[in-house]
Amino acid sequence: MKRSIIGFTSLVVGLSLFSSCKKVEGPGGTAAIRGKVMGSTVDQVKPGDAEIINVTVKNGADIEHGEYWLLNGPTNGELYYIWYNNPTWVSNGDPQLQGRTGIQVDFNYSDDNVTIAMNTVAALNNAVTNDFVVDVYGDIITLTSKINQDLVDADNGNMSFNVDIANQGDTDILIPSSSISIVDERVYLIYGAGEVFNESAHTGADGVFTFDGLNPGKYRVYALSTDVNTGEKFPVYKFIEITEKGTVADAGSIEVIIE
């Protein structure tokens, strides 16, 4: 009977020693996992500005037959001169400026400012609608470029009209993606083949995270990234194995997309 008890005791001790040597993932050990979270932005476009031109016209008495002002379209657009024709004159007043498209505006010396503006807008709408949106308020004509771009400035030519650049155009700017260390980002740790995280930590000022007090075994760490199309969050995993007690396993960099 004593032999049986001794044998049973020896078996229990042996199993206990065997179990204590087995690699079991989880806390209570002397090893650690360390890594870093890096965040990348996606390419973004900073919108430019459309050039806006205000033209304040004069009345017919202040305009001479054949006078003109200059308008420049965006890239691949036309270059224009807008000239004023008084039908009472026998001579052709068209200045025929080389390299430019002429836009004729008929007027009479008795026309007031608003009439001159309306006649000018009618002529412009027949010629520049591919390049500009044309509006009018009283005797002020506003031309807004359809492309965000800095244009060669419009000019009053040989007229007394006031041609003012109300807003200087500017092209769209591409801001390329970049990668930076993510501060105070939550990182999750899963023991072994688990499906739900067992603990979490936050990154420090340099994006580094650490999980301490672990046993040898297999682990997964993850941080959440953003789907650029849907805005939804999804995990980015790193698989790590701790092979020895008292060691630090490197999880490397977890690359996520930040909003």
C-alpha positions, 0 to 999 in steps of 0.5 A: 500500500505504501508503494502505491502512495509513493508511486502516485506522488511521484507521478503527480510531481512529474506531471507538475514539473512537465507542465511547468516547462511547457510554453504557455502564452500569457502573463506571469513571465519575464519576456516582453514584446515591443514594436512601433505604430506608424501612420500613413496619410493618403494622397490629398489634393489642396484645391486651388482658386479660380481667377476672378476678373471684374470689369467696370464699364463706362458709358457710350460717351466715354468709348471710342470706335475700335477701342479694346480690352484684353482677356486671357483664357486658362491653359490651352484657352483662347486669348481674346480682345474685346473691341467696341464697334459704333455702327455709325462709323464707316471705317472698320474699327477692328484692331485685328490683334495678332494671335488673339480672337476678336469679340465685337461689341456694338454700342452707341454714344448714347448708351448708358453704363448698364446697356454697355455692360449688357451688350458686352456680356451678350458678346462674351457669352457667345465666345468665352463660355468654354473658359469663363462663367460670365455674370453681370451686376449693374455696370460690373461684369464678372468673369470666373475662370472654369479652371483653377489656375493663375492666368495672365492678367486681363488688361484694359488695353486702350480703354478707360474701363477698370479691369481688376483681378478680384481673385488671383487664380491658383492651381490644385496642389497634390499633398503626397502621402507621408508616414509618421510615428503615431502617439497614444495609439491603442495596440492590442495583444492576443494570446496564442490562438485566441480571437479576442484581445487579452490586453492592450497598451498605448504607444508613447511619444515615438510610437513605441509600444511594449507588452511586459511580463509574458511567457514564451509562446505565440502572440498576435498584436494589432492596431486599427487602420482606416479604409480610405474608401469606406472610412471603416476600421480594420485590424493590421496584425503582427505575429510574434513568437517568444522563444525564451524567458527574459527576452524581448521579441520585436514586432517591428512596425505596424503600418496603419492609414490615419484619417 
